[in-house]
Amino acid sequence: MKFGKTFEKELEEDEIPEEWIEKSIHYKPLKKSINRVVDEMERIGLSKHVAADPEHCHLYYEFERHGDSLEARLKFEGNSDDETESIRSERLKLASDHEFFDDLYHQYTELEQFNQSHEEELLTKIQLLSSMIKQLTDGNNKHKSDMYLWREIFNQYVDFKLDLKTHFNRKTFNQFVQHITELKLIKSFKHTKQNEKFFNKFCDLNLELIQFLKFEKLNAIAVKKIIKKFDKHTMLQSRKNLTKMVTFHESKLSTQSMEQIICTDIVRVIPQLDDYLCPICFAIAYKPVRLSCDHFFCLRCMIKLQRRGEKKCPMCRDTVVMDATEQNIDYQLMELMKHQFPDEVKSKKKLNDREVTEESLQALYGGGQCTIV
């Protein structure tokens, strides 16, 4: 399938909004403009076969910006014989090439302005949604179960993307939404309507980002294709210098995958349990003891290390364990754990109480078996 039809088909299949399509590269009209350049060259006796003959001449373009317009100058290199001198004078009469370059550059500048403007809109939407979801998942929220459900949704989001071993597209993202629906996570919210509203916004944002990144990519390809087609049909070399003038700026969205943006600005607003586990017992590090090397461990594990006389930090091997006292407990981090992981903290407290009771009994009765007389 020719690129013009492929371009239109992909814009349609990805459900690109009509107002976006109006800003896209008009590939087919530009292709017709190339045909007019070829016809004009034939009329003045400058066929592409002559223009391509390295023994006679080499014709190439130089470009210069003038405000919103682009000046194209056709340069000549070749042997000074009668034929090339004729070409040197006749090529100045070309007019349709300027129409092509003016039209292409005008479309490019409008598209570049649209891309940058919409990119900023999307980044603002990400920040707003991030703020709203953070309020819903705040540990101070009285509906703790909703916080856990949001955390599970985002964990599923990351896991689903990793299972794909690729980036989301419209089809695979819809599969993710179907997966969440099958797990009945949305219906499990205490405030179903409110949370469903934010989940729908989250989905809409993903789909809009997918559309925008695809739109950017398709138009960048369209520009490269139409310049390549111009050179191929006219043999007037423009690509080397023209691509310097119509290079799209480095997008803040396309420099990283869409999933990374979502994970950084939205998913990570919700503290993840893995970031607060004790690296010794792999349970939540409640009552965290922060050593001078900045690594932290739960109080029970730190006590056990000191009782065994182990002086080195299990993470970095600095000799700091025996220096730890009650002053090393990170109370600010402890409060965060209580708010963000209430169930895990409750379980850890029970475990600690059981261990303390067992140690007390061992100290009182010894470690031997009870004997009934």
HELIX and SHEET records of a PDB file:
HELIX    1   1 PHE A    3  GLU A   13  1                                  11    
HELIX    2   2 GLU A   18  LYS A   23  1                                   6    
HELIX    3   3 TYR A   27  ARG A   43  1                                  17    
HELIX    4   4 LYS A   48  ALA A   51  1                                   4    
HELIX    5   5 ASP A   82  GLU A   90  1                                   9    
HELIX    6   6 ARG A   91  LYS A   93  5                                   3    
HELIX    7   7 SER A   96  LEU A  136  1                                  41    
HELIX    8   8 LYS A  144  LEU A  164  1                                  21    
HELIX    9   9 ARG A  170  LEU A  183  1                                  14    
HELIX   10  10 ILE A  186  SER A  188  5                                   3    
HELIX   11  11 THR A  192  THR A  234  1                                  43    
HELIX   12  12 ARG A  239  LEU A  242  1                                   4    
HELIX   13  13 MET A  258  ASP A  265  1                                   8    
HELIX   14  14 VAL A  267  VAL A  269  5                                   3    
HELIX   15  15 LEU A  273  TYR A  276  5                                   4    
HELIX   16  16 LEU A  299  ARG A  307  1                                   9    
HELIX   17  17 VAL A  321  ASP A  323  5                                   3    
HELIX   18  18 GLU A  326  ASN A  328  5                                   3    
HELIX   19  19 TYR A  331  GLN A  340  1                                  10    
HELIX   20  20 PRO A  342  TYR A  365  1                                  24    
SHEET    1   A 2 CYS A  57  HIS A  66  0                                        
SHEET    2   A 2 SER A  69  GLY A  78 -1                                        
SHEET    1   B 2 PRO A 288  ARG A 290  0                                        
SHEET    2   B 2 PHE A 296  CYS A 298 -1                                        
END                                                                             
